[in-house]
Amino acid sequence: MKRDPFEYRRRRKESREEIEPNEERVSNEETEKPQTHVHEFVASTKLAEEGEDRHNHRFAGVTSEVIPKGRHSHVHRITVNTDFLDHHHEVIIETGPPIPVGNGKHVHFVKGMTTIIDNHEHELEFATLIDRPLV
């Protein structure tokens, strides 16, 4: 049975209209914190294991929104799976602080390790892509 991906939203909206037909609703923009920026990333792990088992993995995705650090800095969280060879690893890590690249834009450096799977882990080291690349 296929589900309509918008069914939940439609039912929720209808139930709110039944309960609060004459009340003026506060928009999400007024009740929720404004969204902050994210960064895309595309990276590969470093090689691990020896001999015929020597291999690496690739992964890609989008960071979390801003996590404030101190008064004027921030980091982002990355939670992603690597590609699947005969196994995959998880990458769960925070970026470093912003690195300015000009025109008010920045990237973040990331360095760490994957989870241990099949008795090995992989080092990783990469930079996120620029925030708001076309703006």
Phi, psi and omega in degrees: 000119179278141178257143173284119183297343181258001183300314181300314179299318181296313180297320180295316179298315180297319180293324177294322180293325178291320183283322186236056187295328184253356181276143177279126182273147174273132182290158177303325182297331181274336184258338182254156175292147178294147178291150176248183185276164176228172177229142171277158174211149175219125186206169174232149174282168171280162181295147176221162182068177184234165175062221182293339181273355182298130185196169171223180180225158174245158176201157181206160178168203181227137180290172170289175172288180183300136168245108184299142175225112183071197183279328189227028181221173178198166173225179176226153176261142176238126175225111186205155171265148172282174173294171186250118174266269163244011177194169173223165177239160171258146173244116179229107192201161172253146176286170169279183179291168181295144176242111182298141178235012179103159179054032178074010181256165181206167173231175176229139175271142181229131179216134180174209184225156171277176170291160178272121177225142178055038177063027175208162175225169181236139170283154175217149182203118182198172174242145174292168173279167182295140174291144179045063187297332184257001183258000000 
